[in-house]
Amino acid sequence: MEIQRNISEFILLGLSHDPNIQLFCFVLFLFCYISLLVGNLLILISIRCSSLFHQPMYYFLSHLSSMDILYTSSVTPKLIDDLLVKTKSISFGNCILQVFSMHFFGSIEIFILTAMAYDRDVAICKPLHYMIIMNKKKCGLIVLAAWAGGAVHSFSQLFLIIRLPFCGPNEIDHYFCDVLPLLKVACTDTYTTGVLVIANSGMVGLITFIVLVVSYAVILFTLRNHSAEGRRKALSTCGSHITVVVLFFVPAIFIYLRPPTTYPEDKVFALFYTIIAPMFNPLIYTLRNAEMKNAMRKVWCQGYFQWKHINNL
């Protein structure tokens, strides 16, 4: 059956129609996006240029920083630009690309967070076998599996959307293109597609969240046998991870694991997993991590002195 598609672009209604609120949001999200880019790039470069890159936890953290940048960049620049214009339009092709890229990089980030929880689980529960279990080859395979899982998830989402007929209206009550808002403007019965979205995005988020919660529960149970100093260091690291998990997963599960419909509040919840959680990742993983702070200080101070020496020649 031929797909009916009479529209070439969508109109995004954005976060608000109030010019003052839009100006405030523009300043706020521009600051958030710049902070996100600077923070994650600092982490990425510091890890790559230090010996931390060969440690599994920081190897995964470098990939998480990369995903934060790519994931948020699929949504935030368009949002910031739209806050300055009256008509917030996006072509059909760019809309579909945004859905794909957001789910692709977002699902990879979810799987990387899971890998980091597994890494902490092994480090705390089996410290004597840690380097054997989390060897370089296995870490590389885990990251490769995360990319493969992201591809499977995002292509299935793309397949669900690309087959839908769009013949009007073309207004999307959101600040970016996503599966559920697109289902609302499709000119066909989307109940079955909505159920498939729940089975895909919702269940992936829920199952991953449960795995993470169980993993950290096992870690906390194991910490009973550690010294007070060991418990403090482990709880500090795990506390950082748990904060990221809560900020990212709880809003995402609220949106994707429910009957296929949309609410005005969805836009506020979406801000947590598209902008706020990725922005806080650099702060959470650096300010509470002495090794990370020492590596950043060493890399950037050394780089500064080398630059100064070259300029004095």
Secondary structure as GFF3:
##gff-version 3
##sequence-region A 1 313
A	DSSP	beta_strand	9	12	.	.	.	ID=ss1
A	DSSP	alpha_helix	19	48	.	.	.	ID=ss2
A	DSSP	three_ten_helix	51	54	.	.	.	ID=ss3
A	DSSP	alpha_helix	56	73	.	.	.	ID=ss4
A	DSSP	alpha_helix	76	82	.	.	.	ID=ss5
A	DSSP	beta_strand	89	91	.	.	.	ID=ss6
A	DSSP	alpha_helix	92	125	.	.	.	ID=ss7
A	DSSP	three_ten_helix	127	129	.	.	.	ID=ss8
A	DSSP	alpha_helix	130	133	.	.	.	ID=ss9
A	DSSP	alpha_helix	136	162	.	.	.	ID=ss10
A	DSSP	beta_strand	171	172	.	.	.	ID=ss11
A	DSSP	alpha_helix	179	185	.	.	.	ID=ss12
A	DSSP	alpha_helix	191	197	.	.	.	ID=ss13
A	DSSP	pi_helix	198	202	.	.	.	ID=ss14
A	DSSP	alpha_helix	203	222	.	.	.	ID=ss15
A	DSSP	three_ten_helix	223	225	.	.	.	ID=ss16
A	DSSP	alpha_helix	228	256	.	.	.	ID=ss17
A	DSSP	alpha_helix	266	271	.	.	.	ID=ss18
A	DSSP	pi_helix	272	276	.	.	.	ID=ss19
A	DSSP	alpha_helix	277	287	.	.	.	ID=ss20
A	DSSP	alpha_helix	290	312	.	.	.	ID=ss21
###
